[in-house]
Amino acid sequence: MALAACSSIQPAQMHLPESLSASSKTRITGFNGWNTGKFAAGPYNGSYQRSEGGMALFDTWIERSGKARFAIAGPEISSTIEAQCRMRERAIAVSDSVEVTTNPMAFRCEFEADGRAFPARFELQEVTGGGTAAYRYERRGEIALGGEIVQIRSVHDLVGTGNGTITPIGYLFEQKGRAVGALELNGTPELIVPDGTDPGLARTLTVAAVALAVFQDPANRIGD
């Protein structure tokens, strides 16, 4: 009976807008637990490297940092798109379990195509105040690539429960307030895109999803 009970337990699922509930899901394989390797996301594939760093001065002044790079090939990409990404965050330790952020987390990527810089950007930042929940690490951002601009915001709500997550369980992609896709991070990342999405937008969403999959959120390291 115990085994039967365990087998019925389902992993937590990110709550999606109704407009995305019947959308196709694409698993992004290759990221779980690894800092270098190759990934695949449906017809897209590529390679990545990432690392984390940081320092603490007198166990009080804390700086967390990270670097990542990835290359991706697939539909609507002439050869490859290469990204160079950096993350930085600073905080003060008030006690062993309490920190005050002095420079909120910021994660940014710059892009090249065939080794040449081109006008595209990806950015993600911690958001505080303005109606955000003090007990959550909420993130907002944007990607601009290939004529598409997509807003990004973290998701903390779960299916079937009023209790949300402290760190993001995924991200929602929006254009002019309308949900155009999502990324679920619980387990193997899954990109959620409605059937019939414009190929150029699908490419931009895939690049954003890979940037978020390679991102090592410092909120998951607090208390380590």
Secondary structure, DSSP 8 states (H G I E B T S, - for coil): -HHHHHHT-----B---GGGTT-EEEEEES-TT-SEEEEEETTEEEEEEEEEEEEEETTTEEEEEEEEEEEEE-TT-SS-EEEEEEEEEEEEESSSS-EEEEEEEEEEEEEEETTEEEEEEEEEEE--STT--TTS--EEEEEEETTEEEEEEEE--BTT-S---SS-SEEEEEETTEEEEEEE-SSS-EEEE-TT--HHHHHHHHHHHHHHHH---GGGTTT-
